[in-house]
Amino acid sequence: MIEDLLEQISNNSSVESCGIFDLNGLLIVSSGNKDHLDKISNSMHRILDENSKQFHSLDVEPINCITLIGEKGITLFWPLKESSALVLKIDGEGNLGMIRKQISELIPRIESLI
């Protein structure tokens, strides 16, 4: 069932890869390039761990989504319940607002399956 939701996300031509990681950073399920997903997940977990005090002081808790925009693409990271996370790599030409809206609507369903 969770594979169906990831497939639904991957149907967007801008999404290069997506996956769900557990608390230990292990890939539970994915669609697309697993190497990119591993690198993204490790980086994002490290960003959250190293900067949690700063995020708290900025009054941005809880973090719903982290978005990194680069020259070659966009990375999206959603912390989920049970300390898991949804990670996406999209191309730089993708419609970021549309993708974030689609994912926001799917998050409750994804969390119910974790």
Secondary structure, DSSP 8 states (H G I E B T S, - for coil): -HHHHHHHHHTSTTEEEEEEE-TTS-EEEEES-HHHHHHHHHHHHHHHHHHHHHHHHTT--S---EEEEETTEEEEEEE-GGG-EEEEEE-TTS-HHHHHHHHHHHHHHHHHH-
